[in-house]
Amino acid sequence: MIGIIGAMDVEVELLVSKLQNKKEKKIANYNFYSGTIENKEVVVIKSGIGKVASSVGAGLMIEEYHPDFIINTGIAGGINGLHTADILIADSLRYSDVDAVNFGYKLGQVPGMPLDYLTDVKIKEKIQQILKDNNISFKNGKIYTADTFVTDLKQINIELENVCACEMEGTSIAQACYLLDTKFVSIRFISDIVGTEEQVKDYGTFEKLMANKSANICFDIVSKIK
């Protein structure tokens, strides 16, 4: 089974609409939609925005459905030369709002946890090959996660080298997967560029379009992955 997590309705509603043999199950305040895509078992959830909501949603999904791996789909703010509508496949994810350096940890590192959460290499390579076979360009890089809609790079107090995007759920989902021994990948469409004058306006303009593109790419990947 493949698990798919998006934070908002706009990031998952298209995927839910394409499920065959669809079933809905409510667990606490989360609605899980299970079914098939090209005869592959799939479960989809809108986790809600932010680190706590997304990690709880991921944990419930893993405990209830035991997916072979989880895909985090949706939109993100671009950094370091990315452009609106770029596809980003994460190599790793890190928090940008965690500071326990007084106890010997690095900025972004939760005590007792890894600094970076690596995505599953084999699944990532399969996804990249599917995109290449369809002549779809993409970027690879690191994603930062914080409970903040970042509009100024000064809000990110750790190094920016190799960082391509920031958002509000990816690392917390990755941490839940790490703790619960579940493979994880993240695919994001860039909806806005951090620090630009029109960033908030661009987000409003491109949110639904980029979220739908992300969902469509996710659907194609699930359809073709082996």
C-alpha positions as CSV (number, residue, x, y, z in Angstrom):
1,M,0.0,0.0,0.0
2,I,1.1,3.6,-0.8
3,G,0.3,6.4,1.6
4,I,-0.2,9.9,0.4
5,I,-0.3,12.9,2.7
6,G,-1.1,16.5,1.8
7,A,-1.8,19.3,4.3
8,M,-4.7,21.0,2.6
9,D,-7.9,20.0,0.8
10,V,-6.5,21.6,-2.4
11,E,-3.5,19.3,-2.2
12,V,-5.4,16.0,-2.0
13,E,-9.0,16.5,-3.3
14,L,-8.0,15.6,-6.9
15,L,-6.3,12.4,-5.7
16,V,-9.2,11.4,-3.6
17,S,-11.5,11.9,-6.6
18,K,-9.4,9.6,-8.7
19,L,-9.5,6.7,-6.2
20,Q,-11.3,3.6,-7.4
21,N,-13.2,1.4,-5.0
22,K,-13.0,4.3,-2.6
23,K,-13.7,3.9,1.2
24,E,-13.7,6.6,3.8
25,K,-12.8,6.0,7.4
26,K,-12.8,8.7,10.1
27,I,-10.2,8.3,13.0
28,A,-10.5,11.1,15.6
29,N,-10.4,14.3,13.5
30,Y,-8.8,12.8,10.4
31,N,-10.6,11.4,7.3
32,F,-8.7,8.6,5.5
33,Y,-9.6,7.7,1.9
34,S,-8.5,4.3,0.7
35,G,-8.9,2.7,-2.6
36,T,-6.9,1.8,-5.7
37,I,-5.0,3.6,-8.5
38,E,-4.1,1.3,-11.4
39,N,-4.7,-1.7,-9.1
40,K,-2.3,-0.4,-6.4
41,E,-3.7,0.0,-2.9
42,V,-3.6,3.7,-1.8
43,V,-4.6,5.6,1.2
44,V,-4.9,9.4,1.2
45,I,-5.2,11.9,4.0
46,K,-5.4,15.7,4.5
47,S,-3.3,16.1,7.6
48,G,-3.9,19.7,8.3
49,I,-1.3,22.5,8.3
50,G,1.7,22.5,10.6
51,K,4.1,20.1,12.3
52,V,1.9,18.6,14.9
53,A,-1.1,17.9,12.7
54,S,1.0,16.4,10.0
55,S,3.0,14.1,12.3
56,V,-0.2,12.9,14.0
57,G,-1.8,12.2,10.7
58,A,1.3,10.3,9.5
59,G,1.4,8.3,12.7
60,L,-2.3,7.3,12.5
61,M,-1.9,6.3,8.8
62,I,1.1,4.1,9.6
63,E,-0.5,2.4,12.5
64,E,-3.9,1.9,10.8
65,Y,-2.9,1.1,7.2
66,H,0.8,0.0,7.4
67,P,1.8,1.6,4.0
68,D,5.0,0.4,2.3
69,F,6.0,4.0,1.9
70,I,4.5,7.5,2.2
71,I,4.6,10.3,-0.3
72,N,4.2,13.9,1.0
73,T,2.7,15.9,-1.8
74,G,1.8,19.6,-2.1
75,I,3.3,23.0,-2.5
76,A,6.3,24.9,-1.0
77,G,8.1,28.2,-1.1
78,G,11.2,28.2,-3.3
79,I,14.7,29.3,-2.3
80,N,18.1,29.4,-4.0
81,G,17.2,29.8,-7.6
82,L,14.0,27.8,-7.8
83,H,11.1,29.2,-9.8
84,T,7.3,29.0,-9.5
85,A,6.1,25.7,-11.0
86,D,9.4,23.9,-10.5
87,I,9.1,20.3,-9.2
88,L,11.3,19.5,-6.2
89,I,12.1,16.0,-5.1
90,A,13.6,16.1,-1.6
91,D,16.9,14.5,-0.9
92,S,16.6,15.4,2.8
93,L,14.5,17.4,5.2
94,R,15.4,19.5,8.3
95,Y,13.6,21.7,10.8
96,S,14.5,25.4,10.5
97,D,12.8,26.4,13.8
98,V,14.5,24.1,16.3
99,D,17.3,25.3,18.5
100,A,18.9,23.1,21.2
101,V,22.5,24.1,20.6
102,N,23.1,24.8,24.3
103,F,22.9,21.0,24.8
104,G,25.4,20.2,22.0
105,Y,23.0,19.7,19.1
106,K,23.1,21.5,15.8
107,L,20.6,24.1,14.7
108,G,17.5,22.4,13.3
109,Q,18.2,19.1,15.3
110,V,15.6,17.8,17.8
111,P,17.5,16.3,20.7
112,G,18.0,12.6,20.2
113,M,16.9,12.8,16.6
114,P,18.8,13.0,13.3
115,L,19.8,16.5,12.0
116,D,18.5,15.6,8.5
117,Y,15.8,13.1,7.6
118,L,16.8,11.3,4.3
119,T,14.2,10.3,1.8
120,D,14.3,6.7,0.6
121,V,16.8,6.4,-2.2
122,K,15.3,3.5,-4.1
123,I,11.8,5.0,-4.2
124,K,13.2,8.4,-5.1
125,E,15.2,7.0,-8.0
126,K,12.1,5.2,-9.3
127,I,10.1,8.5,-9.1
128,Q,12.9,10.4,-10.9
129,Q,13.0,7.8,-13.7
130,I,9.3,8.0,-14.2
131,L,9.6,11.8,-14.6
132,K,12.5,11.5,-16.9
133,D,10.7,8.9,-19.1
134,N,7.9,11.5,-19.4
135,N,10.3,14.4,-20.2
136,I,9.4,16.2,-17.0
137,S,12.2,18.2,-15.5
138,F,12.7,18.4,-11.7
139,K,15.1,19.6,-9.1
140,N,16.7,17.7,-6.1
141,G,17.6,19.3,-2.8
142,K,16.9,19.9,0.8
143,I,13.6,21.1,2.3
144,Y,13.3,23.1,5.5
145,T,10.2,22.8,7.7
146,A,8.9,25.3,10.3
147,D,5.5,26.4,11.8
148,T,5.9,29.6,9.9
149,F,5.0,30.8,6.4
150,V,8.5,32.1,5.6
151,T,8.6,35.5,3.7
152,D,12.1,36.5,4.7
153,L,15.2,34.4,4.6
154,K,16.2,36.0,7.9
155,Q,13.5,33.9,9.5
156,I,15.6,30.9,8.7
157,N,18.5,30.9,11.2
158,I,20.5,28.0,9.8
159,E,22.6,27.6,6.7
160,L,20.9,27.9,3.4
161,E,23.4,26.0,1.2
162,N,21.6,23.3,-0.9
163,V,18.2,24.3,0.5
164,C,15.6,24.5,-2.2
165,A,12.3,25.1,-0.4
166,C,10.6,25.7,2.9
167,E,7.1,24.5,4.0
168,M,5.3,23.5,7.2
169,E,4.9,19.7,7.3
170,G,7.5,17.7,5.5
171,T,10.1,17.2,8.2
172,S,7.5,16.3,10.8
173,I,6.1,13.6,8.5
174,A,9.6,12.4,7.8
175,Q,10.3,12.2,11.6
176,A,7.1,10.2,12.2
177,C,8.2,7.8,9.4
178,Y,11.7,7.6,10.9
179,L,10.3,6.7,14.3
180,L,7.8,4.2,12.9
181,D,10.2,2.5,10.4
182,T,8.3,3.6,7.3
183,K,9.9,4.7,4.0
184,F,9.3,8.3,3.0
185,V,9.6,10.6,0.0
186,S,8.5,14.2,-0.7
187,I,7.4,15.8,-3.9
188,R,6.6,19.5,-3.9
189,F,5.6,22.0,-6.6
190,I,6.9,25.6,-6.0
191,S,4.0,28.0,-5.5
192,D,5.9,31.1,-4.5
193,I,9.5,32.4,-4.1
194,V,10.6,33.3,-0.5
195,G,11.5,36.9,0.0
196,T,10.2,38.4,-3.2
197,E,7.9,41.4,-3.2
198,E,5.0,39.6,-4.7
199,Q,5.4,36.3,-2.7
200,V,2.1,36.4,-0.8
201,K,0.2,37.5,-3.8
202,D,1.9,34.8,-5.9
203,Y,0.9,32.2,-3.3
204,G,-2.7,33.2,-3.6
205,T,-2.5,33.2,-7.4
206,F,-0.8,29.8,-7.8
207,E,-1.8,27.8,-4.8
208,K,-4.6,25.8,-6.4
209,L,-2.9,25.5,-9.8
210,M,0.4,24.2,-8.3
211,A,-1.4,22.0,-5.8
212,N,-3.4,20.4,-8.6
213,K,-0.2,19.9,-10.6
214,S,1.5,18.3,-7.6
215,A,-1.5,16.0,-7.2
216,N,-1.5,15.0,-10.9
217,I,2.2,14.3,-10.8
218,C,1.6,12.2,-7.7
219,F,-1.2,10.3,-9.4
220,D,1.0,9.6,-12.5
221,I,3.8,8.3,-10.2
222,V,1.6,6.0,-8.2
223,S,0.1,4.7,-11.5
224,K,3.5,3.8,-12.9
225,I,5.8,3.0,-10.0
226,K,6.7,-0.7,-9.6
